Amino acid sequence: MHVEHDQDSITMELPSDLRLVDRVVEEARGFAAKAGVERSPGLGLILRELVNNAIEHGNRGEADRKVTVRLETAGDMRFCIRVQDQGQGFDHEGLDLRLSEDPNQERNRGLPMVNAYADELTFEEGGTLAVAYLTVKRDTLFDTAEEEGVQRITPTGDLSSSVAEPFRSLLVGFLDQGRTRFRFDLAHVADIDSVALSIFVIFANMVAKRDEDNVLEVVNASEDIREMFHLTRLSRVYSVIEEGQQHGQ
């Protein structure tokens, strides 16, 4: 298998050998990691199905026919995946990419699965070239540190319903440890949905019941998020502090 790298892409050329598919995925994940994407859900599945399809159906398993795979960055956390075979192509105009509702169906699931995971899936050059786009969602984690008796919590991404449970569990855990002084650093948060916002409301009430002299601060929030705290009156229970105004600065 021949592999070429440049700053924004990786290109792999391989014979029609299914044993090389794992290596294709490994190389692609390595490229994604260098592009700053440590976890790339869906990338492996899309590559496996498209390369398998190119080998088995495009090239008919003929070892002397090549498959070319190109993965390139297409924006922040977004990739373009191109898989081309040397077969005769196929009529893709009427291709049904809906997943079957029959759990016993064993065949014809590959391309519908790719279509379900990808932002977009198209076929070009008579069906010999499959092009898929994938946007990888950022996982929101929570960095924590203690600063002069105040527990600092820094989410690494947006606060939404998808992270509501780990966010809630983290806060309750600190309360159970007797902590009632908190500073939320929202420097990396672009959006907060209603579910996550309700956690801030509930948490403020829980802290107030534990300690009337509690500390609840929001720092480094964007203008939009600061406005959200003001509009929802949460700024009455959380001190919304602009960058550079934190204690000790």
PLY file of the C-alpha trace (Angstrom):
ply
format ascii 1.0
element vertex 249
property float x
property float y
property float z
element edge 248
property int vertex1
property int vertex2
end_header
0.00 0.00 0.00
1.34 3.42 -0.97
0.69 6.35 1.36
1.32 10.03 0.71
0.89 12.82 3.26
0.70 16.55 2.98
-0.48 19.22 5.39
-4.18 18.97 4.58
-4.65 15.46 3.23
-3.56 11.85 3.12
-3.79 9.69 -0.01
-3.59 5.89 0.02
-3.43 3.57 -2.98
-3.97 -0.12 -2.37
-4.65 -3.31 -4.32
-8.03 -5.00 -4.00
-7.14 -6.76 -0.77
-9.59 -6.63 2.14
-6.75 -7.32 4.55
-5.51 -3.76 3.98
-8.73 -2.06 5.06
-7.71 -1.97 8.73
-4.49 -0.21 7.78
-6.44 2.37 5.75
-8.55 3.14 8.82
-5.47 3.29 11.07
-3.68 5.71 8.74
-6.82 7.87 8.45
-7.27 8.06 12.21
-3.63 9.06 12.57
-4.16 11.86 10.07
-7.31 13.00 11.89
-5.41 13.06 15.21
-2.69 15.25 13.68
-5.48 17.55 12.46
-6.56 17.93 16.10
-9.38 15.36 16.13
-8.52 12.72 18.71
-11.88 10.95 18.45
-13.58 10.66 15.10
-16.81 8.64 15.44
-18.09 7.51 12.07
-14.80 7.93 10.22
-13.79 4.28 10.54
-17.23 3.01 9.56
-17.43 5.25 6.48
-13.96 4.27 5.31
-14.47 0.55 5.88
-17.77 0.43 4.01
-16.61 2.56 1.08
-13.31 0.71 0.67
-14.97 -2.69 1.08
-17.52 -1.68 -1.54
-14.81 -0.47 -3.93
-12.86 -3.74 -3.58
-15.75 -6.19 -3.68
-18.22 -4.51 -6.03
-16.19 -1.92 -7.93
-13.05 -3.91 -8.64
-14.76 -7.31 -8.31
-11.93 -8.39 -6.02
-9.37 -8.32 -8.84
-6.04 -7.75 -7.11
-4.45 -5.89 -10.01
-7.13 -3.19 -9.81
-6.38 -0.38 -7.39
-8.44 1.56 -4.89
-7.47 5.16 -4.17
-8.49 6.69 -0.85
-8.07 10.38 -0.11
-8.93 12.02 3.20
-8.66 15.78 3.43
-9.66 18.48 5.86
-12.71 20.47 4.78
-13.01 22.94 7.63
-12.92 22.80 11.41
-13.67 19.21 12.51
-14.86 18.36 8.98
-13.37 15.90 6.52
-13.90 14.95 2.89
-13.46 11.25 2.11
-12.94 10.14 -1.51
-12.77 6.47 -2.46
-12.26 5.56 -6.13
-12.08 2.15 -7.75
-11.06 1.00 -11.25
-14.26 -0.83 -12.02
-16.98 -0.19 -14.57
-19.09 1.97 -12.28
-22.80 1.55 -11.66
-26.11 3.34 -12.06
-26.35 5.30 -8.84
-29.14 7.66 -9.82
-31.88 5.47 -8.35
-29.83 4.14 -5.46
-31.91 3.66 -2.30
-29.82 4.80 0.66
-32.49 4.26 3.29
-31.66 1.82 6.07
-33.87 -1.24 6.03
-36.32 -1.64 8.91
-35.93 -5.41 8.64
-33.42 -6.48 11.33
-32.90 -9.80 9.53
-31.63 -8.23 6.31
-27.95 -9.08 6.03
-27.00 -7.48 2.69
-27.16 -3.97 1.25
-26.59 -2.21 4.53
-23.13 -0.74 3.83
-23.93 2.36 1.76
-27.10 3.21 3.74
-24.99 3.12 6.91
-22.43 5.43 5.31
-25.24 7.76 4.29
-26.61 7.75 7.85
-23.27 8.73 9.39
-22.06 11.16 6.72
-23.19 14.77 6.26
-23.38 14.05 2.54
-22.73 11.09 0.23
-22.48 11.40 -3.54
-21.13 9.36 -6.45
-19.16 10.74 -9.36
-17.36 9.57 -12.50
-19.98 7.01 -13.40
-20.14 5.61 -9.87
-16.45 4.74 -9.58
-15.84 7.60 -7.13
-17.67 7.90 -3.79
-17.42 11.23 -1.98
-18.52 11.58 1.63
-18.33 14.50 4.04
-18.14 13.98 7.79
-18.32 16.58 10.53
-16.97 15.29 13.83
-18.76 16.65 16.88
-16.56 17.90 19.65
-16.79 15.96 22.88
-17.32 18.26 25.83
-15.18 17.32 28.78
-14.76 19.12 32.07
-11.41 20.30 33.39
-11.41 21.02 37.12
-9.01 22.78 39.47
-9.12 24.38 42.91
-8.17 28.05 43.13
-7.91 29.56 46.61
-10.83 27.55 47.93
-12.95 28.03 44.80
-13.65 25.03 42.55
-13.01 26.03 38.94
-14.92 24.05 36.27
-13.93 24.52 32.62
-16.04 22.79 29.95
-14.02 22.07 26.80
-16.98 22.58 24.45
-20.65 23.44 24.23
-23.11 22.66 27.03
-26.11 20.79 25.65
-28.46 17.93 26.45
-25.84 15.44 25.22
-23.55 16.28 28.17
-26.26 17.16 30.69
-25.91 13.99 32.74
-22.11 14.05 33.18
-22.32 17.80 33.90
-25.00 17.27 36.55
-23.14 14.32 38.09
-19.92 16.34 38.30
-21.64 19.19 40.13
-23.51 16.93 42.53
-20.25 15.13 43.28
-18.60 18.38 44.32
-21.61 19.27 46.48
-21.37 15.88 48.18
-17.76 16.76 49.01
-18.99 19.87 50.80
-17.94 22.34 48.07
-20.11 25.47 47.78
-17.73 27.88 46.03
-17.64 27.54 42.25
-16.22 29.36 39.25
-17.42 28.30 35.78
-14.92 29.19 33.06
-16.90 29.27 29.80
-14.05 30.36 27.51
-14.56 27.32 25.26
-18.37 27.32 25.28
-20.10 28.78 22.23
-23.60 27.57 23.03
-25.72 26.53 26.03
-29.10 24.90 25.39
-32.16 24.97 27.65
-31.38 21.60 29.23
-27.90 22.66 30.32
-29.23 26.04 31.42
-31.74 24.30 33.69
-28.82 22.53 35.38
-27.34 25.92 36.27
-30.72 26.91 37.77
-31.13 23.70 39.79
-27.51 23.76 40.93
-27.79 27.34 42.19
-30.78 26.33 44.31
-28.95 23.30 45.68
-25.87 25.36 46.60
-27.98 28.04 48.29
-29.58 25.41 50.54
-26.14 24.15 51.58
-24.45 27.48 52.25
-25.83 31.03 52.18
-22.28 32.36 51.78
-21.68 30.39 48.60
-19.74 31.60 45.57
-21.14 31.12 42.05
-19.17 32.84 39.31
-19.23 32.70 35.51
-16.04 33.93 33.85
-14.74 34.26 30.29
-18.20 33.82 28.78
-18.97 35.20 25.32
-21.17 38.26 24.96
-24.09 36.07 23.84
-23.82 33.79 26.86
-23.47 36.73 29.24
-26.64 38.16 27.71
-28.37 34.79 28.19
-27.53 34.82 31.90
-28.92 38.36 32.17
-32.12 37.62 30.22
-32.89 34.53 32.30
-32.11 36.43 35.51
-29.42 33.87 36.34
-27.05 36.81 36.73
-28.85 37.44 40.03
-27.42 34.23 41.48
-24.27 33.87 39.35
-21.72 36.67 39.26
-21.09 37.06 35.53
-17.55 38.42 35.34
-15.97 39.60 32.12
-12.47 38.53 31.09
-9.75 40.24 33.07
-12.01 40.96 36.04
-11.56 37.67 37.92
-10.41 37.76 41.49
-6.69 38.10 41.80
-6.21 39.66 38.34
0 1
1 2
2 3
3 4
4 5
5 6
6 7
7 8
8 9
9 10
10 11
11 12
12 13
13 14
14 15
15 16
16 17
17 18
18 19
19 20
20 21
21 22
22 23
23 24
24 25
25 26
26 27
27 28
28 29
29 30
30 31
31 32
32 33
33 34
34 35
35 36
36 37
37 38
38 39
39 40
40 41
41 42
42 43
43 44
44 45
45 46
46 47
47 48
48 49
49 50
50 51
51 52
52 53
53 54
54 55
55 56
56 57
57 58
58 59
59 60
60 61
61 62
62 63
63 64
64 65
65 66
66 67
67 68
68 69
69 70
70 71
71 72
72 73
73 74
74 75
75 76
76 77
77 78
78 79
79 80
80 81
81 82
82 83
83 84
84 85
85 86
86 87
87 88
88 89
89 90
90 91
91 92
92 93
93 94
94 95
95 96
96 97
97 98
98 99
99 100
100 101
101 102
102 103
103 104
104 105
105 106
106 107
107 108
108 109
109 110
110 111
111 112
112 113
113 114
114 115
115 116
116 117
117 118
118 119
119 120
120 121
121 122
122 123
123 124
124 125
125 126
126 127
127 128
128 129
129 130
130 131
131 132
132 133
133 134
134 135
135 136
136 137
137 138
138 139
139 140
140 141
141 142
142 143
143 144
144 145
145 146
146 147
147 148
148 149
149 150
150 151
151 152
152 153
153 154
154 155
155 156
156 157
157 158
158 159
159 160
160 161
161 162
162 163
163 164
164 165
165 166
166 167
167 168
168 169
169 170
170 171
171 172
172 173
173 174
174 175
175 176
176 177
177 178
178 179
179 180
180 181
181 182
182 183
183 184
184 185
185 186
186 187
187 188
188 189
189 190
190 191
191 192
192 193
193 194
194 195
195 196
196 197
197 198
198 199
199 200
200 201
201 202
202 203
203 204
204 205
205 206
206 207
207 208
208 209
209 210
210 211
211 212
212 213
213 214
214 215
215 216
216 217
217 218
218 219
219 220
220 221
221 222
222 223
223 224
224 225
225 226
226 227
227 228
228 229
229 230
230 231
231 232
232 233
233 234
234 235
235 236
236 237
237 238
238 239
239 240
240 241
241 242
242 243
243 244
244 245
245 246
246 247
247 248
